[in-house]
Amino acid sequence: MLESLEDFDLEQSQGNESTAHQLFFSLDYHHVQVPFEITLWIMLASLAKIGALAGFHLFEKLPSVVPESCLLIFVGLIMGGIIYGLNDKSPPVMDSDIFFLYLLPPIVLDAGYFMPSRPFFENIGTILLYAVVGTMWNVFGIGFSLYGICQVETFQLHDISLLHNLWFSSLIAAVDPVAVLSVFEEIHVNEKLHILVFGESLLNDAVTVVLYKLFRSYAEMPSIKMVDVFAGIGKFFVVGVGGVLVGLLFGMIAAFTTRFTKNILVIEPLFVFLYSYLSYLTAEMLHLSGIVAIIACAMGMKRYVEANISLKSHTTIKYFMKMWSSVSDTLIFIFLGVSTIGDNHEWSWPYICFTVIFCLLWRALGVLVLTFIINRSHMNTVTSKDQFIIAYGGLRGAICFSLVFLLPNLPRKKLFIAATTVVILFTVFIQGMTIRPLVNMLAVTRKQESAPTVGEQIHIRFLDHLLAGIEDISGHWGQYYWKDKLEYLNGKYLQKFLLREYMQPKSSIVLLYEKLERKHAIELAEAGQLICGPTHSSLLNNDKPSVAGNDSDSLNLDGVDDIQKILERNLYKTRRMVPAYNRHTLPGETEPADQAKELLILRHKSWQIHVTSSDSDHLSKEKDDAYLSDGGASRNPKLFRSLTGKMENDGQIQCGSEAVQQI
């Protein structure tokens, strides 16, 4: 009994000692396992990138040959080999949900937010043709070709059905935007070529995902009916158009929200990231294209958000978005290399080799056929050199790698994984490393690094208005016509609700023009070259100008307002006031008096008084002679152009808007 009590006291004392020790130190790894491992992977990937690139740039010629994406995959291969050698089992595979929900959105958001909108929308027809028709061409071409290879008895692949080949081709035909962006940003090709390849890689996600899910649903059906085929065709439009609408909706909400963040500048960048990510998640929740949604959201809100937020918020958005996308890009390529090592592959030389050949062949044929159709209806054609780079730049990456692991337990799933891995490594390493020498050898036009000057921007804006007017006159509904309609809709409705200071800011060019014209008018008035006009003090004090002759000849406040309206009027607003030409109706058939009066008012509003220095002495001499002969009677001055006066029908000068009203 005493021994048992002594044992109990001993155990109690040991328990008290362990409890006392836990007060000072304890370990609970399972509580922080997930965030700890995520943080550790991000840190290791970043350190590996720093170390690899540091050694990478020790060799001067190596960065010009090997893209950064190839280096990151190579680092991943080394890490995967080390993990496989230590554990004697396959390293962890990148989860598809982690890729599509966490790693891919930052890269696409960065690409869509900083994408040059002008070249993208100028080539939107070509991009859609490559992305939709070209992807379907590749999917069915590769699928039927591989099915033909499987029918050869020697290859022993007869157990792979046509539907499974089409299912595999739907994922292997997807051009990866991550791989394209990482390679094409380093070779600096011209803007049109870059936007064609990158725009296609972004928008073909809708086609790829729809076809992938369509063939998966077909594989689960006992029989495929014609109704199912038409339903699949209709789903293309639902996925693409639905993604655009979801993205634009969240983009407009983000722009409207930033109207009210003037006093809370700290949270301005947060709305950009939250609404963009919500658009992606909402589209995925509705089985729409998340990539298309986040691109539409980024491009739709950028114009209004940039006008509402402060300069510091803009800098925060820019650098955080670049940092976020760079980390995701690094993790994707390193995990791609890590996941390649393992025993989840089945090797078949005929199937894998013909997969690589058919991917190259059908893409080249698709680019040639589609570009031939495009060049027949475009003045700015795609050159043969650009066609070669477009066909050669169809890189595969993490999207098809993630989709192949989503396949169910098919009999040949490991063969599909092996073929996908080989195609990714071939396109990223072989094509990615040789595309720069090919661009140099073919002398492909490179991107201009210098930003456009103010004069170039003015001429571009002028040509836009000019071409829109030409399309109006000819009755052709081209891209400039629709761009003009969208600008009108934006200026009349959207900006009033989405911009914080819609009525206050003016273009810097307009402000400078007003300042120069006001200074010129003051100089003319002080020099006495204006027959009727305000003095310097009256312009500054907004006093009523002195009368020189009749009261109608003076420049009153209405005249000053009219001058300001003339200065603020640009080509777009002027052209919008003039009725568009209709080739089916002559101008005299519909409201001739109103149209003629409106045109006459517009023309007379641009008439201005101007006297050159050579005519000034002659004019003053005529005035002296007139005073001597007529005793100060009314005179007929010389016609000239200025912003401060108008000419009456009988030759009398009218200042401001009175002459226009009398006409």
Disulfide bonds with the S-S distance in Angstrom:
none
